[in-house]
């Protein structure tokens, strides 16, 4: 083995300069002569001594880095004499022998006979930290032995992220027979949504925050919204058309195809069909979970309608060709049920009415007079004595149709749980009269107390709410409750409104413009009239202004508050009242929930 190198030689001819200088000095000496007398006779010259100023650190750095200084330092570098030996010289041959192995055989040194991969491993051994950081389970291929060593929540998340769509029975079989189904139900609702009785992984699990589409670069938030729209469409029908999804979501064809391939299979000339059959067994076995998922889908539907400007639809529909729980009941069905209940309980109502008449006569009889003799009904008490006729039944049907628009429905309760003696449960629980008399003890039921606690807490945080927004918040509250909670029994719109009024709130009759796009629920505005703080008077004046005006300028609000509450009203107090009750849009102020952008 022979090493060759190249050395760079820099020419330097300074010795020639020295020779020229000596030659000039010698010639000058010959011309002037070497007489010592001449040297003695030379005139004495005056010498001026100068002291240099102290050099600063910055000046010294500049001088050291200058080209002249480096050239001077390079010139002062001492010469190193190089002795060159040719390739055929004996000295070169002797030095070359040191580069060769001195052993008799190279096989004895095992370090030199390793394979390239082993030699690379010796040069760059893997660190222990990298070995510890390796994932327990691969992203695509799962080892069930490794999977079952993880917590239950992680097992469910990994399985759903890889499978994407799975029936609950299959999930239980993968997790093992020793796993509690209640714990699995609690965990699956955190990472998946119920679609046609099957569980589909949530969009934010597949598209985490700060990620983007590999096809179009669209951020994860837009992808999640588009995939939620596809899932929502499958809650309504077994079939989805890709062109329709692309037209609504405005996403590229590759992204939409990815959404559909997660949960559906393509059928020629038909569209995309949901890949699993409708799981009616799970629906019947777990009605509380179905109800909670229905509440979540209601909130997602409202968000999608606002983002994509969709026409409001009834949701969810029963999948094609399958029998499932009835989510919403039509008005005609409610009318028929109310009529049947009224006919069945007609005799019971008459007996109850007769019993109450006897009690009123007995309680109002003067001393010494037998009950029921010459005593009429006390003033102020109205008794409905006529039997229920066809007109009464029609009124009952209209009341059932108007007041029984449910905020949510319970698959397990059915319609019979919301009708009491032919009257809607919302009227009875909400405080309506029952044959002329208010229901006794309805406001003290646990359901009424729980509902009132929610309403009071909600209006303490948000002083102004429309009925539509209040129902949305109530649905979110229901979704956060554990399965089987008492509020899942069924709360009607009428009961919710009566609870709001009983909690110290008032309905603000905002004069909406004739061309408004607000729905009837969005036009019902409720506000907390008295909260117990110092801003109650200011808030009441502001609400009175909006009872006559749909939108108001700030200077009008300022002048009215100053007129009603005094001149010492500060800007901070006005800002607080406006922040509590109003929103600003286009330079005008509106009550919260009433502006239509």
KOLKELO-702178 format. One record per residue (C-alpha): residue number from 1; residue in one letter; x, y, z. Coordinates in pm, whole numbers, plus 50000, padded with zeros to 5 digits. Example, Ala and Ser with C-alpha at 12.3 -4.5 7.8 and 13.67 -1.06 7.14 Angstrom:
<rs>
1|A|51230|49550|50780
2|S|51367|49894|50714
</rs>
This chain:
<rs>
1|X|50000|50000|50000
2|X|50145|50340|49900
3|X|50027|50686|49997
4|X|50094|50969|49759
5|X|50048|51337|49831
6|X|50117|51664|49659
7|X|50290|51955|49828
8|X|50254|52314|49710
9|X|50581|52508|49677
10|X|50571|52886|49696
11|X|50859|53065|49518
12|X|51041|53335|49712
13|X|51327|53551|49577
14|X|51399|53779|49874
15|X|51767|53682|49868
16|X|51799|53856|49534
17|X|51666|54176|49692
18|X|51926|54149|49969
19|X|52204|54097|49714
20|X|52095|54408|49521
21|X|52090|54611|49843
22|X|52442|54501|49940
23|X|52565|54580|49590
24|X|52427|54932|49605
25|X|52581|54990|49949
26|X|52919|54870|49821
27|X|52908|55108|49525
28|X|52810|55401|49745
29|X|53102|55329|49977
30|X|53348|55324|49690
31|X|53227|55658|49561
32|X|53230|55839|49895
33|X|53544|55675|50033
34|X|53604|55498|50361
35|X|53782|55792|50542
36|X|53705|55802|50912
37|X|53781|56171|50901
38|X|53492|56229|50671
39|X|53271|56043|50912
40|X|53388|56254|51202
41|X|53333|56570|51008
42|X|52970|56488|50943
43|X|52726|56738|51087
44|X|52533|56643|51395
45|X|52165|56597|51310
46|X|51873|56673|51542
47|X|51657|56371|51629
48|X|51288|56413|51702
49|X|51132|56152|51928
50|X|50764|56076|51877
51|X|50543|55860|52102
52|X|50260|55667|51941
53|X|49913|55691|52082
54|X|49774|55386|52270
55|X|49596|55153|52030
56|X|49235|55060|52105
57|X|49110|54701|52096
58|X|48897|54759|51785
59|X|49188|54921|51602
60|X|49414|54632|51696
61|X|49158|54380|51564
62|X|49134|54567|51235
63|X|49514|54584|51205
64|X|49555|54212|51279
65|X|49298|54119|51018
66|X|49436|54353|50751
67|X|49602|54224|50436
68|X|49933|54403|50508
69|X|49964|54241|50850
70|X|49896|53894|50710
71|X|50149|53947|50431
72|X|50411|54058|50684
73|X|50340|53760|50909
74|X|50357|53527|50610
75|X|50695|53672|50507
76|X|50834|53622|50858
77|X|50740|53254|50859
78|X|51061|53043|50875
79|X|51151|52814|50589
80|X|51130|52439|50633
81|X|51387|52257|50425
82|X|51238|51955|50246
83|X|51444|51650|50161
84|X|51286|51475|49866
85|X|51338|51104|49799
86|X|51230|50958|49468
87|X|50993|50664|49413
88|X|51278|50421|49351
89|X|51486|50537|49646
90|X|51562|50290|49931
91|X|51435|50535|50193
92|X|51096|50555|50018
93|X|51077|50175|50008
94|X|51156|50156|50380
95|X|50879|50402|50477
96|X|50634|50223|50252
97|X|50677|49900|50447
98|X|50523|50063|50757
99|X|50188|50086|50571
100|X|50163|49709|50528
101|X|50042|49452|50783
102|X|50337|49296|50965
103|X|50154|48964|51044
104|X|50222|48646|50856
105|X|49856|48616|50749
106|X|49579|48877|50733
107|X|49320|48623|50845
108|X|49447|48639|51201
109|X|49312|48994|51243
110|X|48936|48941|51256
111|X|48865|49314|51254
112|X|48964|49329|50888
113|X|48749|49044|50758
114|X|48402|49173|50853
115|X|48121|49226|50605
116|X|48030|49579|50491
117|X|47710|49582|50702
118|X|47898|49468|51014
119|X|48169|49723|50953
120|X|47905|49997|50916
121|X|47742|49885|51242
122|X|48082|49914|51416
123|X|48127|50266|51283
124|X|47771|50383|51372
125|X|47623|50168|51649
126|X|47252|50238|51731
127|X|47197|50431|52051
128|X|46979|50297|52331
129|X|46750|50600|52318
130|X|46657|50528|51955
131|X|46567|50170|52045
132|X|46339|50290|52324
133|X|46167|50541|52096
134|X|46049|50274|51853
135|X|45667|50252|51845
136|X|45507|49963|52026
137|X|45271|49893|51736
138|X|45337|49968|51369
139|X|45112|50219|51197
140|X|44977|49974|50938
141|X|45033|49622|51077
142|X|44908|49553|51430
143|X|45030|49280|51658
144|X|44744|49173|51882
145|X|44986|49063|52152
146|X|45142|49409|52164
147|X|44804|49579|52124
148|X|44655|49415|52431
149|X|44938|49545|52649
150|X|44816|49902|52590
151|X|44537|50080|52782
152|X|44183|50014|52661
153|X|44139|50367|52520
154|X|44458|50332|52311
155|X|44351|49989|52185
156|X|44017|50126|52065
157|X|44182|50430|51902
158|X|44444|50221|51716
159|X|44187|49971|51594
160|X|43942|50236|51472
161|X|44218|50441|51308
162|X|44331|50138|51106
163|X|43991|49979|51031
164|X|43794|50308|51009
165|X|43448|50138|51004
166|X|43354|49853|51239
167|X|43044|49701|51402
168|X|43044|49699|51781
169|X|43033|49319|51793
170|X|43353|49292|51587
171|X|43525|49545|51811
172|X|43436|49341|52121
173|X|43569|49023|51960
174|X|43902|49190|51882
175|X|43941|49331|52232
176|X|43873|48996|52400
177|X|43593|48843|52607
178|X|43724|48977|52938
179|X|43671|49343|52842
180|X|43367|49522|52990
181|X|43127|49634|52717
182|X|43028|49947|52913
183|X|43390|50063|52921
184|X|43421|49993|52549
185|X|43104|50193|52478
186|X|43243|50483|52678
187|X|43574|50468|52492
188|X|43438|50422|52140
189|X|43228|50739|52164
190|X|43546|50942|52211
191|X|43705|50832|51882
192|X|43412|50734|51655
193|X|43060|50833|51550
194|X|42756|50609|51504
195|X|42648|50572|51140
196|X|42370|50323|51055
197|X|42438|50131|51376
198|X|42812|50098|51299
199|X|43105|50298|51433
200|X|43307|50522|51197
201|X|43629|50682|51318
202|X|43611|51058|51376
203|X|43763|51291|51121
204|X|44000|51464|51364
205|X|44160|51127|51442
206|X|44252|51073|51076
207|X|44335|51440|51010
208|X|44499|51583|51325
209|X|44554|51952|51377
210|X|44829|52128|51177
211|X|44822|51853|50909
212|X|44713|51898|50547
213|X|44591|51703|50246
214|X|44861|51512|50052
215|X|44667|51581|49731
216|X|44568|51948|49748
217|X|44739|52087|50059
218|X|44404|52180|50215
219|X|44433|52222|50597
220|X|44300|51958|50833
221|X|44007|52171|50951
222|X|43859|52186|50599
223|X|43919|51813|50547
224|X|43743|51726|50873
225|X|43445|51939|50775
226|X|43419|51771|50435
227|X|43449|51420|50579
228|X|43185|51501|50843
229|X|42954|51601|50559
230|X|43006|51259|50394
231|X|42939|51079|50723
232|X|42627|51290|50779
233|X|42499|51201|50432
234|X|42535|50831|50517
235|X|42321|50884|50829
236|X|42042|50980|50591
237|X|42082|50728|50309
238|X|42268|50415|50206
239|X|42391|50589|49890
240|X|42605|50897|49828
241|X|42701|51055|49495
242|X|43059|51178|49475
243|X|42980|51470|49243
244|X|42725|51601|49491
245|X|42979|51586|49776
246|X|43243|51762|49565
247|X|42997|52034|49462
248|X|42903|52109|49824
249|X|43243|52079|49993
250|X|43443|52241|49706
251|X|43724|51987|49762
252|X|43929|51813|49494
253|X|43820|51475|49358
254|X|44109|51290|49526
255|X|44016|51413|49874
256|X|43649|51326|49824
257|X|43746|50981|49696
258|X|43955|50924|50009
259|X|43656|51014|50229
260|X|43429|50771|50047
261|X|43682|50487|50039
262|X|43705|50507|50419
263|X|43342|50404|50465
264|X|43182|50300|50135
265|X|43220|50089|49822
266|X|43148|50209|49470
267|X|42864|50055|49270
268|X|42855|50099|48894
269|X|42583|50340|48776
270|X|42456|50381|49133
271|X|42710|50568|49343
272|X|42884|50487|49670
273|X|42710|50249|49914
274|X|42791|50229|50284
275|X|43019|49929|50322
276|X|42845|49765|50624
277|X|42479|49661|50663
278|X|42253|49844|50904
279|X|42313|49713|51259
280|X|41961|49712|51401
281|X|42058|49482|51687
282|X|42294|49742|51837
283|X|42029|50014|51793
284|X|41771|49814|51992
285|X|42017|49706|52259
286|X|42167|50052|52333
287|X|41897|50319|52289
288|X|42072|50562|52529
289|X|42390|50558|52319
290|X|42183|50603|52002
291|X|42007|50901|52158
292|X|42334|51063|52259
293|X|42483|51013|51914
294|X|42166|51162|51765
295|X|42226|51476|51970
296|X|42583|51500|51843
297|X|42471|51460|51483
298|X|42212|51733|51536
299|X|42488|51974|51639
300|X|42706|51869|51344
301|X|42411|51914|51107
302|X|42354|52269|51229
303|X|42721|52352|51175
304|X|42722|52202|50825
305|X|42404|52388|50728
306|X|42567|52716|50830
307|X|42902|52650|50661
308|X|42775|52501|50336
309|X|42444|52697|50319
310|X|42243|52376|50304
311|X|41866|52355|50298
312|X|41750|52229|50638
313|X|41651|51864|50628
314|X|41504|51621|50874
315|X|41786|51411|51017
316|X|41857|51128|51052
317|X|41639|50932|50811
318|X|41586|50560|50835
319|X|41833|50377|50608
320|X|41686|50227|50296
321|X|41533|49886|50345
322|X|41614|49872|50716
323|X|41413|49901|51032
324|X|41557|50129|51295
325|X|41462|50370|51570
326|X|41236|50658|51479
327|X|41429|50979|51535
328|X|41153|51233|51452
329|X|40777|51185|51438
330|X|40563|51367|51184
331|X|40276|51596|51281
332|X|40011|51362|51144
333|X|40136|51078|51361
334|X|40127|51302|51668
335|X|39771|51403|51585
336|X|39659|51042|51554
337|X|39825|50945|51881
338|X|39672|51246|52058
339|X|39324|51156|51926
340|X|39354|50795|52039
341|X|39480|50899|52382
342|X|39197|51150|52418
343|X|38935|50889|52337
344|X|39087|50632|52568
345|X|39110|50871|52863
346|X|38779|51050|52813
347|X|38606|50857|53092
348|X|38906|50907|53321
349|X|38897|51282|53264
350|X|38528|51300|53349
351|X|38579|51113|53677
352|X|38870|51334|53767
353|X|38667|51645|53690
354|X|38377|51524|53906
355|X|38612|51448|54194
356|X|38765|51796|54180
357|X|38420|51957|54177
358|X|38329|51767|54494
359|X|38650|51879|54661
360|X|38589|52244|54569
361|X|38232|52235|54700
362|X|38341|52073|55025
363|X|38626|52318|55083
364|X|38416|52627|55006
365|X|38106|52536|55214
366|X|38039|52783|55504
367|X|38021|52652|55862
368|X|37697|52469|55942
369|X|37606|52412|55582
370|X|37634|52057|55447
371|X|37874|52023|55158
372|X|37719|52056|54817
373|X|37399|52238|54941
374|X|37341|52580|54784
375|X|37708|52635|54730
376|X|37850|52740|54397
377|X|38195|52733|54259
378|X|38421|52992|54423
379|X|38495|53304|54218
380|X|38808|53294|54007
381|X|38787|52917|53955
382|X|38693|52807|53609
383|X|38571|52451|53563
384|X|38547|52302|53220
385|X|38236|52086|53237
386|X|38156|52017|52874
387|X|38265|51675|52746
388|X|38536|51656|52490
389|X|38371|51706|52151
390|X|38512|51690|51804
391|X|38607|52059|51826
392|X|38787|51988|52152
393|X|38968|51702|51989
394|X|39070|51929|51703
395|X|39204|52187|51948
396|X|39389|51909|52126
397|X|39535|51793|51797
398|X|39645|52145|51707
399|X|39805|52187|52049
400|X|39983|51856|52013
401|X|40108|51957|51670
402|X|40224|52306|51773
403|X|40373|52236|52116
404|X|40520|51894|52071
405|X|40804|51989|51840
406|X|41073|51802|52031
407|X|41416|51934|52104
408|X|41518|51568|52096
409|X|41341|51235|52091
410|X|41401|50921|52285
411|X|41397|50593|52096
412|X|41313|50400|52410
413|X|41040|50631|52539
414|X|40830|50656|52226
415|X|40532|50884|52188
416|X|40334|50743|52481
417|X|40591|50868|52732
418|X|40532|51226|52616
419|X|40151|51222|52634
420|X|39970|51238|52965
421|X|39590|51190|52960
422|X|39575|51301|52602
423|X|39770|51622|52672
424|X|40131|51682|52563
425|X|40382|51630|52840
426|X|40534|51969|52761
427|X|40209|52142|52861
428|X|40167|51947|53180
429|X|40527|51990|53292
430|X|40548|52346|53169
431|X|40265|52473|53386
432|X|39966|52476|53149
433|X|39623|52440|53299
434|X|39472|52094|53325
435|X|39094|52132|53274
436|X|39116|52481|53420
437|X|39351|52396|53706
438|X|39731|52414|53710
439|X|39909|52079|53748
440|X|40018|52008|54100
441|X|40385|51949|54172
442|X|40503|51952|53812
443|X|40760|52226|53877
444|X|40913|52026|54160
445|X|40986|51711|53964
446|X|41353|51612|53933
447|X|41340|51663|53555
448|X|41199|52015|53593
449|X|41459|52106|53856
450|X|41740|51970|53640
451|X|41614|52160|53336
452|X|41577|52483|53531
453|X|41931|52450|53669
454|X|42062|52420|53312
455|X|41860|52722|53194
456|X|41971|52943|53485
457|X|42336|52849|53442
458|X|42317|52910|53067
459|X|42162|53257|53094
460|X|42409|53359|53365
461|X|42684|53304|53107
462|X|42498|53437|52801
463|X|42240|53701|52883
464|X|42062|53691|52543
465|X|41975|53373|52351
466|X|41742|53278|52071
467|X|41536|52963|52105
468|X|41739|52803|51827
469|X|42069|52871|52005
470|X|41927|52757|52339
471|X|41819|52425|52184
472|X|42166|52382|52035
473|X|42329|52440|52374
474|X|42081|52202|52534
475|X|42169|51931|52281
476|X|42539|51978|52357
477|X|42457|51956|52728
478|X|42273|51630|52668
479|X|42568|51490|52475
480|X|42793|51553|52776
481|X|42560|51370|53018
482|X|42606|51003|53102
483|X|42377|50749|52933
484|X|42039|50705|53103
485|X|42022|51057|53250
486|X|41675|51182|53341
487|X|41684|51462|53081
488|X|41685|51200|52804
489|X|41316|51131|52882
490|X|41207|51399|52632
491|X|41187|51779|52661
492|X|40948|51969|52433
493|X|40992|52323|52298
494|X|40701|52443|52511
495|X|40850|52302|52831
496|X|41186|52459|52752
497|X|41027|52802|52687
498|X|40818|52786|53005
499|X|41127|52697|53207
500|X|41310|52997|53059
501|X|41028|53232|53159
502|X|41007|53078|53505
503|X|41381|53134|53555
504|X|41344|53514|53548
505|X|41390|53570|53174
506|X|41169|53766|52937
507|X|41095|53726|52569
508|X|41210|54028|52366
509|X|40976|54090|52073
510|X|41240|54209|51828
511|X|41079|54365|51514
512|X|41255|54157|51249
513|X|41247|54300|50894
514|X|40993|54142|50654
515|X|41264|54000|50427
516|X|41453|53827|50709
517|X|41585|53476|50655
518|X|41560|53387|51024
519|X|41357|53081|51116
520|X|41073|53098|51373
521|X|41302|52961|51644
522|X|41565|53223|51558
523|X|41304|53500|51591
524|X|41218|53399|51949
525|X|41466|53598|52161
526|X|41490|53553|52537
527|X|41698|53765|52777
528|X|41782|53749|53146
529|X|41595|54041|53299
530|X|41755|54044|53645
531|X|42088|53883|53729
532|X|42154|54059|54059
533|X|42450|54272|53945
534|X|42488|54647|53896
535|X|42421|54630|53521
536|X|42060|54510|53547
537|X|41914|54858|53496
538|X|42140|54930|53199
539|X|42059|54593|53044
540|X|41682|54646|53084
541|X|41702|54985|52910
542|X|41900|54826|52626
543|X|41648|54543|52585
544|X|41360|54792|52571
545|X|41540|54971|52287
546|X|41563|54648|52089
547|X|41198|54567|52150
548|X|41124|54858|51913
549|X|41425|54846|51681
550|X|41589|54558|51496
551|X|41925|54735|51475
552|X|42051|55045|51657
553|X|42348|55279|51634
554|X|42578|55319|51931
555|X|42514|55692|51976
556|X|42142|55621|52018
557|X|42216|55355|52282
558|X|42457|55592|52459
559|X|42208|55878|52469
560|X|41920|55656|52588
561|X|42132|55501|52865
562|X|42252|55845|52973
563|X|41895|55972|52976
564|X|41762|55680|53182
565|X|42058|55610|53413
566|X|42219|55951|53462
567|X|42510|56152|53326
568|X|42776|55964|53527
569|X|42757|55655|53302
570|X|43111|55563|53193
571|X|43224|55421|52860
572|X|43332|55097|53031
573|X|42981|55039|53165
574|X|42828|55092|52820
575|X|43082|54857|52663
576|X|43002|54589|52923
577|X|42629|54603|52852
578|X|42685|54591|52476
579|X|42926|54299|52514
580|X|42674|54105|52725
581|X|42376|54148|52494
582|X|42477|54267|52148
583|X|42702|54212|51849
584|X|42833|54473|51606
585|X|42794|54421|51232
586|X|42841|54680|50957
587|X|42855|54970|51201
588|X|42521|54876|51362
589|X|42442|54688|51683
590|X|42211|54384|51696
591|X|42092|54157|51975
592|X|42290|53834|51986
593|X|42158|53572|51747
594|X|41938|53811|51546
595|X|42183|53933|51282
596|X|42179|53735|50957
597|X|42519|53771|50785
</rs>
